[in-house]
Amino acid sequence: MGAMSRSRTPRSDSEREGGRDDSRRETASETTAGNRGRVTLQTIATALGVSRSTVSNAFSRPDQLAPALRERILRVAAELGYPGPHPVARTLRRGRIGALGLLLTEALTYAFRDPAAVLFLEGVAEELQEADLGLLLVPARPDHPFDPAAIRTALVDGFLVYSVSDGHPALEAVLQRRVPIVVVDQPRLPEARLVVIDDEAAAYGAARHLVELGHRHFAILTDRLSVGRFRPGIRVGTQKESGFEVTRLRLSGYRRALREAGVDWESVPIAECFPNAPQTGQQAVAMLLSRTPRPTAILSITDQLALGALVGAAAAGLAVPRDLSVVGFDDVPGAARAEPPLTTVRQPLLEKGRVAARLLTGPPDSAVRVVQLATELVVRGSTAPAPP
């Protein structure tokens, strides 16, 4: 009986919540801290004399513990140099990561420099912010070697594919992840939902506007056509094939409108510009204006290049729109502020980002497979009747 009276019944975790630390526990902490081995949840549990699940709850389910007990666990964990549960292991247990991936068509800096991309990403961010989700950007430049490991190891619950070239190796890597996918603009993947505009019809309307103003001498500005290596600069020719579906559709719209007006499509010069920036648009227009016959109208696949065309025309001594009409595509904020204000195709870039993110965060079995957003030709001061 005497031996039984001297024995100590182990206290429960709830009994330890009062915050009293006995010397045995402090000694255990000091001893474990001196151990140079890897600190784990079990290490902390042993030091405190509690269960491993109790320590785990302190990090992942704090509502399950009394504040004093959790505070003591976190303090000892910090003393032992424990950084917290491994994020991959935690997300695997939860079955949800809390972030989406965005496969970007260009270099990472493009997301922060191109006005159209910035507006799209702002729309995505607004929607994800409401859902308390993060965003991981993965660049997929068409002219740069791509390591599929960037996709395979990405901690994301799904992918937005934003305007990626045909057959890019990143696409197969995304499909192999077997997570929800939403494609924005291009390319069309049978396995993914899609957010688009009618690029061909919008381009047709832009070209038709110039035709109705009497223009018959055209030139086209486009960002990159090829998916191979293309050094920064401009290539002028009549090549109109492209590795990008959106570019093909817009060129098709231009072609239909010009052919209807009797313009020889094969003779229309096209300037392939890289990067997609006003500077290359300016340089390209200088080259196009030296041709005979000189174009009286410029159709630009992006506003960025069109804004450069306005500057290039002024540098060549031409007045826009008296001597040269220019039409862009996108209606970025700078279009309305240009001198003169740019006639352009308006597409809802902000809403495009919101809709894409909403599709990706919504029910995976949604019947909605394709969302097509409306466009509008905004006529401003950069277009006028063809000069006599």
Residue, then its C-alpha position, 0 to 999 in steps of 0.5 A: m500500500g505504501a508503494m502505491s501511495r508514493s506513486r504519481t498518477p500522470r497528469s492529463d493535458s488539461e491539468r497542464e493548462g494552468g501554466r505551471d512548469d515543473s523542473r522535470r519538464e524544464t530539464a527535458s526541454e534543455t536536454t532536447a534543445g541540446n540534441r542536434g538531431r532534427v526537431t519534430l513534433q514528437t521531440i516537443a511532445t516528449a519535452l513537454g510530457v504531452s501527446r504528439s497530437t496535442v502539439s500538432n493541434a497547437f499549430s494546425r487546430p489552435d481552437q482545440l487547446a486552451p490558450a495557456l497550453r498552446e502558448r507553452i507549446l509554441r514557446v518550447a517549440a521556438e526554444l528547440g528551433y522547430p519551424g512548424p509543420h512542413p507545408v507539403a505534409r500539411t497540405l496533403r493532410r488537408g487535401r487543399i493547398g489554398a493557392l492557384g497557379l497561373l501559367l504565363t505566356e511570357a517572361l515573369t516581368y511581362a505580368f507587371r509591365d504589360p497593361a493588358a496583362v496587369l488588368f487581367l491579373e488584377g481581376v484574378a487577384e480580386e477574385l482570389q482575395e475574396a476566396d482567401l487564396g494565393l497565386l503562383l505565377v509560372p512563366a512559360r516563354p515560347d522561346h525559352p527552355f521550359d522545365p516541367a518540374a516547375i509545374r510538377t512541384a507547384l503547390v497549387d489546387g488548379f491552374l489558369v493557363y493564360s494565352v500560351s502558345d500551341g503545343h508548349p511543353a508546359l501544357e502537357a505538364v499541367l494536364q498531367r497534374r489532373v487538377p482543375i484547369v481554366v484556359v484564358d484566350q488560348p490554346r483550346l484544350p478539351e480537358a479545360r474550361l475556357v474564357v475568351i472573346d470573339d477575336e476574329a469578329a472583333a478584328y473584322g470590325a476593326a478592319r471594316h471600320l477602316v475600309e468604310l473610311g475609304h482605306r485600301h493601303f494597309a499594314i499590320l503590327t503584331d507581337r511575335l508570330s513564331v514560337g521559336r527563338f526570336r531576338p528582340g526587334i522587328r521583322v517585316g514581311t508578308q508572313k501571317e502564320s502564327g503559333f498563337e491561336v489568338t493571333r491567327l483569329r485576329l489576322s483571319g478577321y483582318r483578312r476577311a474584311l480586307r478581301e471583301a474590300g478588294v485588297d490583295w491580302e498577300s501584299v499587306p505587309i506585317a511587322e512582327c514585333f518583340p517585345n510587345a511594347p510601344q518602342t517596337g511599335q514605333q520602330a516598326v512603323a518607321m520601317l512600314l512607312s518607307r514602303t511603296p505604296r505607303p500605308t494609310a492605315i495601320l491595324s495593330i493586334t495590341d494597343q501597346l504597338a499601336l501607341g508606338a505607331l502614333v509616336g512613330a508617325a509623328a516622328a516621320g512628320l505624318a499627322v494622325p489621323r489626317d495622313l495615317s489612321v491607327v487602330g489598336f486592340d485591348d483598350v488599355p488605360g493609355a489608349a484614351r490618354a494618347e495623342p490623339p486618343l486611340t481607336t481600339v477594340r475594347q475587351p473586358l480585361l479586368e472582368k476576364g480575370r475575374v471570370a477565369a478565377r471564378l470558374l477555377t474556384g467554383p464547382p469542378d462539375s459546373a456545366v459551364r465550359v466556355v465563357q465568351l465575353a463581349t467586345e466593342l469597337v471604340v472609335r476615337g481620334s486616331t482614325a479618319p477618312a483615307p487621304p486623297 
